[in-house]
Amino acid sequence: MAKTDDNMTYEYLRTLRMTNAAWRLLTADQAAFLASFFYREFLARKKRGIPAGELVEHLGDYLEQLGQDYPDEEFSRSPREYLELWTDAQHGWLRKYHYDDEWHYDLTASAQKAVEWLVRLRRQEFIGTESRLHTVFQLLNEIVRDSDTNPRMRREWLEQQKAEIEAELAEIESVDEVKPRLDAVQMKERFLQAESTAESILSDFREVEENFRLLQRQIQEEIIIWTQGKGELLDKIFAKDEEIRTSEQGKSFQMFWKYLMATQQQEEFQNLMGRLNEIESLHETMAEHPLRSIDYEWIRAASAVQETLREISAQLRRYVDEKYLREERYIYRLIQQVEAKAMSVRDIFPRGVVMYMDEASPDLHFPLERRLFTPTKRTKRENRVLEEGTGSGGNLEALVRQERIDPQRLRQNIDALLEEQPKVTLQEVLEHYPLQYGLMELLAYFVLAGREEGEAFQEDDWGELSFVHGGQRLQVQCEKVVYRRKA
């Protein structure tokens, strides 16, 4: 029986199925929606971090487009709710962080692996093999050549290089022209390989950053549950900090950062991109696969890793600050207990209702929100002597204008509806014949109900009647009124 790797055993894969964020994304009900949005925003644009406002706007546009193209499918949440959901610990597909005075979102390494796996399922029309084979031989030769300490072997290689260079210089001097060493297919193949490698660097940085964050989390856990002396803990923490910087991953990252931030390398990259734009056979390929701004995304990705390392150092300094521990000892002990309990149930996702909250946020009342004191205005009264007048200059229209409610019209409204059905409620009457004179007209309907044969008022059935009068919607709570057709 063949030997099985530890990461491909049944027990490991069963646990991975339940805990891995990449696997959860691939098996999610809306996996197509998730993967397509993550690809178009992060991978296709070669972006590391996107501002929250920009991503919310793009997600809103995408949801609107999907709603038009697929009306049968339901996308019930708002863009912000989707982003917050994808960021929580149970899903773990996005990471939210503060950068340049603004919140940003970035893909996690697990989400990127899931999306890239789906991308690789696509049938490729052009598969370059010659350039990759050339790269394999070049890398192997470089390892053998640059690790050899034999002076004779090194001298022979340099002499061979010298002879080839001199032969090429002589050919140029004789014919005064340079023949291209790559045809159009080879150039396209190498450019696509360079783009794939450049994109994989961004993917690797997500995982490097998560590895450092995992180490940061382990240090936090050790600080929380540590019960021995502080000196022993500091020795252990500083040893781990040194381990980070001297590890293979740490050394590789530091060399990458140093190489990337060198002015000469940045200028060389932009110069190379400019010269590539001048190659006519690559115009179409470079338009479909833009690569000019990838160095800026590299810098942002490397900066995020540097920020993670800075946070680890800041936590160490905070712990070393004796004054902080002395002044906040009691509060720190309470926080430590809460954090220790949280660590014990960190990987246990609760099911069902855990607790009920009356309010989602506290109701705060601040003193400065109160209204300022306003002195009471004094009413001035004048005792005027009434004088007899003639009434010739006054307007008596308001006294003689009265609104008359015609009961016969209201009865006709009710009978018109009773011709179509044996009984009708007052609410239905008002829906067909809205009130014109407000409450007085409503009382007139009640009077007509009192004259009905039988019980028009339903004492056990109360409800609300709504009507519009004077530009305002009013409501009246009363017994249900039912008018019946006369025999």
VMD Tcl script that draws the C-alpha trace (Angstrom):
set ca {
  {0.00 0.00 0.00}
  {1.37 3.42 -0.98}
  {2.31 5.81 1.80}
  {-0.17 8.66 2.34}
  {1.01 12.17 3.19}
  {-0.12 13.53 6.56}
  {-2.16 16.24 4.85}
  {-4.09 13.72 2.73}
  {-5.33 11.30 5.39}
  {-9.04 10.83 5.94}
  {-8.94 12.37 9.43}
  {-7.06 15.45 8.25}
  {-9.30 16.03 5.22}
  {-12.43 15.54 7.31}
  {-11.27 18.22 9.75}
  {-10.16 20.45 6.88}
  {-13.62 20.17 5.30}
  {-15.18 21.71 8.40}
  {-12.56 24.34 9.28}
  {-10.83 25.52 6.09}
  {-12.12 28.81 4.65}
  {-11.20 27.87 1.06}
  {-13.22 24.67 1.24}
  {-16.15 26.56 2.80}
  {-16.11 29.01 -0.11}
  {-16.16 26.25 -2.73}
  {-19.12 24.51 -1.04}
  {-21.10 27.68 -0.23}
  {-24.59 28.05 -1.72}
  {-23.51 31.27 -3.46}
  {-20.04 30.06 -4.45}
  {-20.44 31.31 -8.04}
  {-21.39 34.79 -6.82}
  {-18.53 34.89 -4.28}
  {-15.78 33.58 -6.56}
  {-16.79 35.74 -9.53}
  {-16.86 38.93 -7.45}
  {-13.56 38.17 -5.70}
  {-11.90 37.42 -9.04}
  {-13.09 40.56 -10.83}
  {-12.19 42.86 -7.93}
  {-8.92 41.41 -6.64}
  {-7.30 38.94 -9.04}
  {-8.31 40.38 -12.41}
  {-7.34 43.90 -11.28}
  {-4.21 42.61 -9.49}
  {-5.26 44.47 -6.33}
  {-4.15 43.77 -2.79}
  {-6.28 46.17 -0.71}
  {-9.41 48.03 -1.88}
  {-10.97 50.97 0.06}
  {-14.25 50.06 1.75}
  {-16.25 52.74 -0.06}
  {-15.01 51.66 -3.47}
  {-15.67 47.96 -2.80}
  {-19.19 48.69 -1.48}
  {-19.97 50.66 -4.64}
  {-18.63 47.92 -6.94}
  {-20.54 45.21 -5.05}
  {-23.75 47.24 -5.27}
  {-23.33 47.56 -9.05}
  {-22.60 43.84 -9.35}
  {-25.67 42.88 -7.29}
  {-27.83 45.12 -9.45}
  {-26.43 43.50 -12.60}
  {-27.02 39.97 -11.25}
  {-30.57 40.93 -10.24}
  {-31.31 41.95 -13.82}
  {-29.60 38.95 -15.44}
  {-30.87 36.33 -12.96}
  {-34.20 37.56 -11.51}
  {-35.03 34.12 -10.06}
  {-32.00 34.12 -7.75}
  {-32.17 35.95 -4.44}
  {-29.51 38.33 -3.16}
  {-31.22 39.58 -0.03}
  {-28.42 41.43 1.78}
  {-27.01 44.88 1.24}
  {-23.40 45.31 -0.01}
  {-22.14 46.33 3.45}
  {-23.88 43.37 5.08}
  {-22.25 40.99 2.58}
  {-18.78 42.43 3.25}
  {-19.19 42.23 7.04}
  {-20.45 38.65 6.71}
  {-17.49 37.60 4.57}
  {-15.11 39.20 7.08}
  {-16.28 37.40 10.23}
  {-14.37 34.50 11.73}
  {-16.90 31.89 10.63}
  {-16.34 32.67 6.94}
  {-12.86 34.21 6.78}
  {-12.83 35.21 3.10}
  {-11.98 38.90 3.52}
  {-9.75 40.79 5.92}
  {-10.67 44.30 7.05}
  {-7.87 46.62 8.13}
  {-7.10 50.32 8.52}
  {-4.68 51.85 6.03}
  {-3.97 55.47 5.12}
  {-6.81 56.83 7.32}
  {-9.39 54.59 5.63}
  {-10.77 51.07 6.03}
  {-9.71 48.60 3.35}
  {-10.70 45.04 2.41}
  {-8.37 42.35 1.11}
  {-8.74 38.69 0.17}
  {-7.45 36.15 2.63}
  {-4.96 33.54 1.44}
  {-7.60 30.80 1.73}
  {-10.11 32.68 -0.43}
  {-7.45 33.37 -3.07}
  {-6.51 29.67 -3.20}
  {-10.14 28.73 -3.79}
  {-10.62 31.30 -6.58}
  {-7.30 30.41 -8.24}
  {-8.26 26.72 -8.18}
  {-11.47 27.59 -10.05}
  {-9.48 29.69 -12.54}
  {-7.21 26.73 -13.30}
  {-10.25 24.60 -14.20}
  {-10.66 26.72 -17.34}
  {-9.45 25.19 -20.56}
  {-6.37 27.10 -21.74}
  {-6.07 27.83 -25.43}
  {-2.34 28.58 -25.17}
  {-0.08 26.57 -22.88}
  {3.56 27.60 -22.93}
  {6.02 24.83 -22.17}
  {9.30 25.90 -23.82}
  {9.82 28.94 -21.59}
  {9.14 26.95 -18.42}
  {11.55 24.24 -19.47}
  {14.12 26.95 -20.20}
  {13.48 28.45 -16.75}
  {13.97 25.05 -15.07}
  {17.35 24.52 -16.73}
  {18.37 28.11 -16.03}
  {17.52 27.83 -12.32}
  {19.28 24.49 -11.94}
  {22.37 25.81 -13.74}
  {22.36 28.88 -11.53}
  {22.26 26.75 -8.38}
  {25.13 24.54 -9.55}
  {27.20 27.42 -10.94}
  {26.81 29.91 -8.08}
  {27.29 27.32 -5.34}
  {30.49 25.83 -6.83}
  {33.67 26.85 -4.99}
  {36.07 25.29 -7.49}
  {38.18 28.11 -9.06}
  {38.86 26.08 -12.20}
  {35.17 25.44 -12.90}
  {34.33 29.10 -12.33}
  {37.15 30.24 -14.59}
  {36.01 27.89 -17.38}
  {32.46 29.20 -17.18}
  {33.63 32.84 -17.29}
  {35.89 32.07 -20.26}
  {32.97 30.46 -22.06}
  {30.80 33.50 -21.37}
  {33.60 35.77 -22.55}
  {33.99 33.83 -25.81}
  {30.26 33.96 -26.53}
  {30.12 37.71 -25.85}
  {33.14 38.42 -28.04}
  {31.64 36.32 -30.86}
  {28.38 38.22 -30.67}
  {30.21 41.57 -30.63}
  {32.21 40.55 -33.67}
  {29.03 39.58 -35.54}
  {27.47 42.94 -34.75}
  {30.58 44.78 -35.94}
  {30.61 42.87 -39.21}
  {26.93 43.15 -40.22}
  {25.88 46.16 -38.07}
  {22.55 44.59 -37.10}
  {21.13 42.39 -34.33}
  {18.95 39.40 -35.09}
  {16.13 38.78 -32.57}
  {16.73 35.68 -30.49}
  {13.03 35.18 -29.72}
  {10.11 34.90 -32.11}
  {6.57 36.21 -31.39}
  {5.37 32.97 -29.77}
  {8.39 32.77 -27.48}
  {7.97 36.41 -26.42}
  {4.27 35.90 -25.64}
  {5.04 32.71 -23.73}
  {7.69 34.37 -21.59}
  {5.54 37.43 -20.92}
  {2.62 35.28 -19.71}
  {4.99 33.33 -17.48}
  {6.34 36.59 -16.04}
  {2.77 37.77 -15.40}
  {1.86 34.49 -13.70}
  {4.93 34.73 -11.47}
  {4.18 38.38 -10.65}
  {0.60 37.52 -9.64}
  {1.77 34.56 -7.57}
  {3.99 36.96 -5.58}
  {0.85 38.84 -4.48}
  {-0.77 35.53 -3.56}
  {2.31 34.47 -1.62}
  {2.34 37.74 0.29}
  {-1.19 37.11 1.53}
  {-0.03 33.80 2.97}
  {3.21 35.28 4.35}
  {1.19 37.97 6.11}
  {-1.24 35.42 7.53}
  {1.68 33.32 8.78}
  {3.07 36.34 10.61}
  {-0.38 37.14 11.99}
  {-0.68 33.55 13.20}
  {2.64 33.93 14.97}
  {1.43 37.23 16.44}
  {-1.69 35.46 17.67}
  {0.40 32.73 19.30}
  {2.43 35.37 21.13}
  {-0.79 37.01 22.33}
  {-2.07 33.67 23.60}
  {1.15 33.00 25.50}
  {0.99 36.46 27.10}
  {-2.64 35.88 28.11}
  {-2.24 32.45 29.70}
  {1.32 32.90 31.03}
  {1.46 32.28 34.80}
  {5.21 32.27 35.47}
  {7.59 35.20 35.85}
  {7.73 38.04 33.39}
  {11.45 37.58 32.75}
  {10.99 34.04 31.46}
  {8.15 35.15 29.21}
  {10.19 38.03 27.77}
  {13.07 35.67 27.02}
  {10.69 33.40 25.17}
  {9.04 36.27 23.26}
  {12.33 37.86 22.20}
  {13.56 34.46 21.09}
  {10.47 34.09 18.90}
  {10.91 37.61 17.53}
  {14.45 36.71 16.55}
  {13.19 33.44 15.13}
  {10.81 35.37 12.86}
  {13.56 37.53 11.41}
  {16.12 34.74 11.02}
  {13.69 32.14 9.62}
  {13.83 31.21 5.94}
  {10.58 33.06 5.33}
  {11.76 36.10 7.26}
  {15.11 36.26 5.46}
  {13.48 35.83 2.05}
  {11.00 38.60 2.81}
  {13.69 41.01 4.00}
  {15.75 40.39 0.86}
  {12.67 40.91 -1.32}
  {11.82 44.15 0.51}
  {15.36 45.47 0.18}
  {15.51 44.59 -3.52}
  {12.04 46.04 -4.24}
  {12.62 49.34 -2.44}
  {15.90 50.07 -4.21}
  {15.48 53.04 -6.53}
  {17.56 51.35 -9.20}
  {15.25 48.32 -9.29}
  {12.09 50.45 -9.51}
  {13.53 52.49 -12.37}
  {14.67 49.32 -14.12}
  {11.16 47.81 -13.86}
  {9.50 50.89 -15.35}
  {12.17 51.03 -18.07}
  {11.52 47.38 -18.92}
  {7.77 47.98 -19.13}
  {8.35 50.96 -21.41}
  {10.53 48.95 -23.74}
  {8.02 46.07 -23.76}
  {5.33 48.50 -24.94}
  {7.47 49.22 -27.98}
  {7.42 45.56 -29.13}
  {4.64 45.37 -31.69}
  {3.98 41.64 -31.35}
  {3.22 42.10 -27.61}
  {0.69 44.95 -27.94}
  {-2.37 42.69 -27.88}
  {-1.03 40.49 -25.08}
  {-0.08 43.45 -22.87}
  {-3.49 45.04 -23.41}
  {-5.19 41.87 -22.14}
  {-2.68 41.37 -19.31}
  {-1.66 44.79 -17.91}
  {1.40 44.56 -15.69}
  {2.70 48.12 -15.33}
  {1.23 48.81 -11.83}
  {2.09 45.43 -10.34}
  {5.17 46.86 -8.58}
  {2.93 49.29 -6.67}
  {0.79 46.35 -5.45}
  {3.98 44.52 -4.44}
  {4.99 47.50 -2.31}
  {1.55 47.66 -0.69}
  {1.61 43.93 0.02}
  {5.11 44.09 1.50}
  {4.10 47.15 3.54}
  {1.22 45.16 5.05}
  {3.69 42.48 6.15}
  {5.96 45.15 7.63}
  {2.97 46.59 9.48}
  {2.23 43.15 10.95}
  {5.81 42.89 12.21}
  {5.50 46.41 13.65}
  {2.33 45.40 15.53}
  {4.18 42.44 17.06}
  {6.96 44.78 18.28}
  {4.38 47.26 19.61}
  {2.72 44.52 21.66}
  {6.07 43.55 23.11}
  {6.80 47.16 24.08}
  {3.39 47.48 25.65}
  {3.97 44.40 27.76}
  {7.40 45.58 28.86}
  {5.98 48.91 30.03}
  {5.98 48.29 33.79}
  {4.06 51.47 34.50}
  {1.17 50.34 32.33}
  {0.95 46.97 34.08}
  {1.15 48.58 37.52}
  {-1.56 51.20 36.93}
  {-3.91 48.90 35.04}
  {-3.28 45.69 36.97}
  {-6.87 45.06 38.06}
  {-8.40 45.89 34.66}
  {-5.71 43.85 32.93}
  {-6.56 40.84 35.15}
  {-10.24 41.05 34.20}
  {-9.39 41.39 30.51}
  {-7.01 38.45 30.84}
  {-9.79 36.27 32.25}
  {-12.17 37.24 29.45}
  {-9.51 36.62 26.80}
  {-8.59 33.25 28.33}
  {-12.24 32.14 28.20}
  {-12.52 33.43 24.63}
  {-9.46 31.43 23.61}
  {-11.00 28.25 25.04}
  {-14.13 28.57 22.85}
  {-12.49 30.27 19.85}
  {-13.00 27.39 17.42}
  {-16.45 26.40 18.70}
  {-19.15 28.06 16.63}
  {-22.42 28.27 18.62}
  {-25.58 26.89 17.06}
  {-29.07 28.20 17.69}
  {-29.95 31.18 19.85}
  {-27.12 32.09 22.23}
  {-28.61 35.14 23.93}
  {-31.15 37.90 23.43}
  {-30.27 41.57 23.44}
  {-32.86 44.26 24.04}
  {-30.89 46.83 22.10}
  {-28.11 46.52 19.53}
  {-26.33 49.53 21.03}
  {-26.52 51.47 24.32}
  {-28.87 54.44 24.57}
  {-26.64 57.30 25.66}
  {-27.77 60.75 26.79}
  {-25.06 63.36 27.13}
  {-25.45 66.58 29.13}
  {-24.58 68.79 26.17}
  {-27.41 67.26 24.15}
  {-30.01 68.82 26.46}
  {-31.79 71.94 25.32}
  {-30.65 75.21 26.80}
  {-32.85 77.05 29.27}
  {-35.36 79.36 27.62}
  {-37.08 82.01 29.77}
  {-40.88 81.87 29.79}
  {-42.50 84.54 27.70}
  {-44.90 86.70 29.66}
  {-48.33 87.24 28.14}
  {-49.46 90.83 28.06}
  {-53.17 91.42 28.52}
  {-55.00 94.57 27.60}
  {-58.33 95.49 29.15}
  {-60.06 97.22 26.28}
  {-63.52 98.72 26.57}
  {-65.95 97.20 24.10}
  {-67.52 99.75 21.82}
  {-70.67 99.39 19.83}
  {-70.04 99.03 16.09}
  {-72.08 99.00 12.91}
  {-70.65 95.81 11.34}
  {-70.27 97.50 7.99}
  {-66.50 96.96 7.72}
  {-66.31 93.38 8.96}
  {-66.29 90.01 7.18}
  {-69.00 87.63 8.40}
  {-68.16 84.82 5.94}
  {-66.56 82.63 8.59}
  {-69.70 82.79 10.73}
  {-72.14 81.84 8.01}
  {-69.93 79.24 6.24}
  {-70.92 75.84 7.60}
  {-70.06 72.40 6.28}
  {-73.27 70.40 5.84}
  {-73.02 66.62 5.85}
  {-75.65 65.05 3.58}
  {-76.72 61.70 5.12}
  {-78.52 60.80 1.88}
  {-75.21 60.93 -0.06}
  {-73.54 58.70 2.51}
  {-76.45 56.24 2.34}
  {-76.11 56.11 -1.44}
  {-72.37 55.29 -1.09}
  {-73.23 52.35 1.17}
  {-76.09 51.07 -1.02}
  {-73.90 51.26 -4.14}
  {-71.47 48.77 -2.60}
  {-74.26 46.58 -1.15}
  {-75.60 46.02 -4.65}
  {-72.48 43.96 -5.40}
  {-72.19 42.10 -2.09}
  {-74.48 41.26 0.84}
  {-72.47 43.18 3.42}
  {-69.73 45.76 3.49}
  {-67.52 47.22 6.24}
  {-67.02 50.88 6.92}
  {-63.35 50.51 6.01}
  {-64.34 49.28 2.53}
  {-66.76 52.17 2.12}
  {-64.02 54.67 2.98}
  {-61.64 53.03 0.53}
  {-64.11 53.57 -2.33}
  {-65.48 56.93 -1.11}
  {-62.78 58.80 0.85}
  {-63.91 61.28 3.51}
  {-64.28 64.87 2.35}
  {-65.12 66.59 5.65}
  {-63.06 64.58 8.12}
  {-64.34 63.50 11.51}
  {-67.84 65.00 11.14}
  {-68.49 62.89 8.06}
  {-67.16 59.78 9.87}
  {-69.57 60.41 12.76}
  {-72.39 60.62 10.22}
  {-71.48 57.12 9.02}
  {-71.68 55.93 12.66}
  {-75.17 57.47 12.96}
  {-76.30 55.55 9.88}
  {-74.84 52.36 11.39}
  {-76.91 52.94 14.54}
  {-80.05 52.97 12.43}
  {-79.25 49.62 10.80}
  {-81.38 46.58 11.43}
  {-79.43 44.20 13.58}
  {-76.06 44.77 15.17}
  {-73.89 46.91 12.89}
  {-71.22 47.48 15.55}
  {-69.02 44.44 16.31}
  {-68.23 44.90 20.00}
  {-65.60 42.13 20.13}
  {-63.79 43.26 16.99}
  {-61.86 46.54 17.25}
  {-59.70 48.04 14.55}
  {-58.26 51.21 13.14}
  {-59.75 53.39 10.43}
  {-57.36 55.64 8.53}
  {-58.28 58.63 6.36}
  {-56.65 61.74 4.94}
  {-57.96 65.19 5.87}
  {-56.27 68.54 5.45}
  {-53.15 66.94 3.97}
  {-52.62 64.72 7.05}
  {-53.29 61.01 7.54}
  {-55.42 60.40 10.64}
  {-56.37 57.18 12.41}
  {-59.43 56.35 14.52}
  {-59.67 53.31 16.76}
  {-63.23 52.00 17.02}
  {-65.46 48.95 16.84}
  {-65.76 47.30 13.46}
  {-68.83 48.56 11.56}
  {-70.66 46.27 9.09}
  {-73.54 47.41 6.85}
  {-75.91 44.70 5.55}
  {-78.16 44.62 2.52}
  {-81.82 45.02 3.46}
  {-84.14 42.12 2.71}
}
mol new
graphics top color blue
foreach p $ca { graphics top sphere $p radius 0.5 }
foreach p [lrange $ca 0 end-1] q [lrange $ca 1 end] { graphics top cylinder $p $q radius 0.2 }
display resetview
